[in-house]
Amino acid sequence: MTHISPSILAADFAHLADDVARVERGGADWLHLDVMDGAFVPNISFGAPVIGALRPHSKLFFDVHLMICDPMRYLKDFLKAGADLVTVHAESCDNVAECLKYLHDNGCRAGLAISPDTPAEVVFPYLELCDLVLVMTVYPGFGGQSFMANMMPKVRAIREEIDRRGLAIDLEVDGGVDGKTAAVCAEAGANALVAGSAIFRPADAKAAIDSIKVAAAPFFPA
């Protein structure tokens, strides 16, 4: 099954709750919340208070992506804000296993992300601790970038290792996903697709989400 996770970086922040409701009505499965600190990545977005304020307005699964330094310091805040899954970057901390275990111990799903320059093998030691692995298909920090098709061998390598171990782990891609690139991602083994501009910019969010689901369906049937 494919999970479509619209990234609110592309939403209208002056009408955030309304925009989130629009993609929820349009058939989104998850909501992708990109937290950026201006240190790990060269941009600043929002933190736990915004997520906490949005939580009462949506029943979507909150897919929180922490692009921040030393995420362990803030995990408690994001759990309190209502995250259903928190993904940390392998490059951002020296205590990856500790972060993943903390999330599980506190009833939250745990994810591990890698940026484009990080090899697939970096996540392998942690797979048994992961509910999700996220492969960035753009350089993290800004929305609206072009899809990096050269990340697909990495996606395939991770999917093969997940399957080889018989693990039930979602494999997510983030960056440049739309109705055209979704099929490429799904064919490589990604069953969770983050899309920002492709979903929030069109007036018809349902049509945009449907186009991504249709593209991925041959590889991950509903």
N, C-alpha and C positions, 0 to 999 in steps of 0.2 A: 504493500500500500504506500502511495506517495503522500507526503505531508507538505502542504503549501504554507509557507511562513512569510507573509508580507513584512518587509522591514519598514518600521515607522520613520526611519531617516528620510524617506521620501514623502511622508505625510505632511499635511498642513498643520503645523503646530499651533496655529491660532484657533483651529477647530479640531483638535486631536481626537477627542472622544467621538465626534461625529464621523471623522475619517476612519477611525477604527471600526465603528459600527457599520460603516459602508462596506468594508472588506469582509467583516464577519457575515453580513447578509449575503455577500457575494460568494461565500463558500470557502473562505480561508479556514485552514485547520489549526494553525498556530499563529502567534504574533511574535515577530522577531524584534527584540529590543536591544539595539546596539549602544553599549555604554562605552564612551571614549573619554580619556582623562587628559589628553594633550601632552602626555609624556610617552606612553607606550606607542601611541599613534599621534600624528601631527594634527589632531583635531579634538574638539571638545563637544560632547553631545548633551547628555543628561545623566542623572544618577538615580538612586533608589527612591527619592521623594516623588519623582515624576511617575515611576512605575507604580508606586503605592497609590498615587492619586488616580491612575488609570484603571487599577485593578477592579474597583467596584463597577466600572462601566463596561466590562467585557467578560464573557465566559470562555474566551479563547485560551488555549494553552499558552502560557507565557514562556517563550523561548529567549532567555536572557543571555546575551553574548558580551562578555566582559573583555574589552580591549583596554585593559588597565594594568599598571604595574602593581605587583604584590597583591593580587586579588584576595588572598586569605584574610587580609585586614577588613574586607568589606562584605564577605559572604553572608554574615549574619544579617546585615542591613537588607540585602537583596532577598533573602529568604523571608524576612519580616514584611517586605514590600509585596510579596505574593508571587515570586518566581516559581514556576513549575519545573523548569530545567535551567541550570546555570552552566555556561560553557566558559572555561578559562583557556588562555593561550599557553601552549607549551613553552613559548619563548619568554613569557612574562614573569615566571616564578621558578624558584629552585625547589619548590615543595609541591610538585604536581600531585603526587599520590596523596599527600596530606589534604590538599584541597578537595580532591574527588571523594576521599573517605569522609571528610567533614560533611559534604553535601548529602551523601547517602545516610550518614548517621542522623541527619536532621530532616529526613523525609523528602529530600529533593533529588531529582534526577541530575546526573552529572555528565558534562560534556567536556571534550578536549579539542581545541582548535589548533590548526597550524597555518602559518602564513605561506605565501608562494615559494619563498626561498628555503623552507624547511622540508627535509625529505620525509617520505611516508614512514620510514622506519622509526622515527622519533616517537610515534604514538604506540608502537607495538608493545612495549613493556607495560603499558597502562590499560590495554584493551579490556582486561577483566574487570577493571574499575569504572569503565565507561558505559553510559547508556547511549551516548551519541559521540561521533567524531565529526568535526567540521573542517572541511578543506576550503580555504579561501581561494576563490577564482578571480580575485582582484587583490591589489595590495590594500590592507586594512587602513581605514581612516577617513575615506570619503565615499559617498554614494555616487551612482551614475557612471562608474568606470566601465570600460569594455571588458567583456568576458575573455578570460585567458584559457583557451582550449588546450594549451600545453600542460594544464594541471590534470587532465584526464588520466594519464598513466598513473599518477599518484592516487587518484580516486580508485582506479582499478586495483592497484596494489593493496590498498587498505581493505577494499571489499573482499578480495581474495583471502586476505589474512583473517578477516572476521568470519568468513564462511568456513575456512579451514579449521578454525577453532570451534565452530558450531555455536557462535555467540549471537545473541539477539540485540544487535546494536544498530541504531539508525545512523546512516551516513549522509551528512548534509553538505551542500555546497552553497556558497554565498558570494555573489558578485556577478552582475551581468546576465542574470537568468531571465529569460523571457520565453515566449512560445516557440522560438526557434532553437535556443540553446538548451532548453529543458530536456529534449530528447537525447542530446549528446551526453548530458549529465546522467540521466537515468540509464542509458545504455552502458555507461562506465560503472554503474553500481550505486549511484546516489538516489536515496528514496525520500530525502527531505530537501526541499528546494526553497531557498530564500530569494525573494524578488522584491525590489523596492519600487523603482520608477515604473517598471512594466505593469505594476498593479495599481499603484496610487495615482499615477498621472492620467490614465484614461478615465473618461467619465463613467464608463461601464466596467466596474471592478469585476463583476461576475464573468463577463466575457473574457477579460484578461486572465482571471484565475482558471476558467474552463480551458482556455487555450494551452495553458501550462500543463494542466491535468491530462488533457487529451494527448499531448506530446509525450508525456511520461508513461501513459497507460500501457503501451505494449510491453514495457519492461517491468512495471510494477502494477499489475491489475488491481482494481479496487476490491 
